[in-house]
Amino acid sequence: MRTRLWPLALMLAAAAPPAETLARTNPMGGGTIRVVYEAPKKAVYREIYDTMRQRRVLERVGTIIGFVRLPTRLTYRLKECAGELNAWYAPEDRSVTICYELIDSIVRVAPRTKSPAGVTRRDAIAGPVFQILLHESGHALFDLLHVPILGREEDAADQVASLILLHLSPADARMVVDGGAYFFATTAKEEPVDKGAFADVHGLSWQRFYNLTCMAYGSDRRRYRGIVAKGFLPKERAEGCEEEYDQVAFAFQKLIGPHLRMRFRSGAQLRRAFRSVPRS
Ligand SMILES: [Zn+2]
């Protein structure tokens, strides 16, 4: 989410060698995606470590981004961050890092079984984890492919994340839309809305909530009609969501499309890859 903390991250990475490193060459040839699950020192994070590895979460995100021809290797890393609830992309060593602390905070605010809005515990945890990893992947793509950005980079990274996730299978897309929206709505409750909040490089949580739900609704008004019908997205905003989605899709096609190994529009390969990550 925040990129300014990378020097600390590099220092910590140098101090603690990764417990496990999986090198993976993209099965389609070309750039390599590497995933690193650093074993946590705190026993309380052990379950996150085991679950992330079993579900091959970093490999899944890496497989998606592996559809882009990258000029260099990109690393995805799970690690302990000395109490920092964070995730970031570091251009210096071309790596996306997500902290145990951030995932733990997501687990803590997830509903026991289902939220009043019907978001399951599983989606409330997996959704934001994938949304965050795809958001940081957006920063990585901007950097590695030298993508020009009009507007705020944080908004652009959210839009790229949304566009990619909306090309996954309906069930996977629903997981990230529901879970991501739940997470933004939850963090909004603890967000101070004072003058300083408006100075942040990120949008406010409710803005990110509406941007995500608008992209989903704009991608398929029938599939996501409940978002508007249940009042999660105001009609006034919903009217323009198809145009908003098309604008992002057009920019993606123009700027990142030439670097893709496949046709993004159909997304069938992407959906298959995300569903069935091969064993290393
Ligand atoms: Zn960001």
Residues whose N, C-alpha, C, O or C-beta is under 5 A from the ligand:
A	BS01	ZN	M1 R2 E154 A157
